[in-house]
Structures are given as C-alpha cells and as structure tokens.
Amino acid sequence: KAFGNPDFIDWKKKIVIFIDGCFWHKCLIHYKQPKSNKKYWLPKLDKNVLRDNEINLAYQNSGWRVVRIWEHELN
C-alpha cells in the first residue's frame, strides 16, 4: 500500500496519479459548500485539502511526480 493511496502508480517513472472528487477535495470550479451539518463537513473537507498538499510535498520531496486529475476532467 503506497503512501496517500494513489489511484495509479508508475514505479519506474516515479509518478503517482490521484483522481480527486470535486466535492471531497474542494474543486475550485464545482465545489459547493454543504448546506447541513457544516460543523462536521467543513473541517473534514478542509483536512482533505490539507492532506492532499502534504501528500504532494512528500512525494515531490522524494523525487516523485504527482498528477492530480479532477473528477470533472473525466466526464
């Protein structure tokens, strides 16, 4: 199991690919703030974004290339 659970890994080229959901990772184009239970959702989603940034840095600092693809880019 690879750090950060990438969706695809190319071990030879040292590339990790993540497919990020627009809601779960707060896409700048499609994210809409939840209307209910904000006390739960807002911190959770903010932590997802923070974790994404930490994962990116960890891979990049280890010489890996990180590719993040938004859910809407696959439609």
Residue pairs with C-beta under 8 A, 6 or more apart in sequence:
2 9
2 16
3 55
3 58
3 59
4 16
4 18
4 51
4 55
4 58
4 59
6 16
6 17
6 18
7 17
7 18
7 19
8 16
8 17
9 15
9 16
9 17
10 16
10 17
13 65
14 63
14 64
14 65
15 64
15 65
15 66
15 67
16 59
16 64
16 65
16 66
16 67
17 67
17 68
17 69
18 52
18 55
18 66
18 67
18 68
18 69
19 69
19 71
19 74
20 27
20 52
20 68
20 69
20 70
20 71
21 71
22 29
22 30
22 31
22 70
22 71
22 72
23 30
23 31
23 32
23 45
24 45
24 48
25 45
25 48
25 49
25 52
25 70
26 45
26 46
26 48
26 49
27 70
27 71
27 72
29 70
29 72
30 70
30 71
30 72
33 42
34 41
34 42
52 68
55 66
56 66
56 68
59 65
59 66
60 66
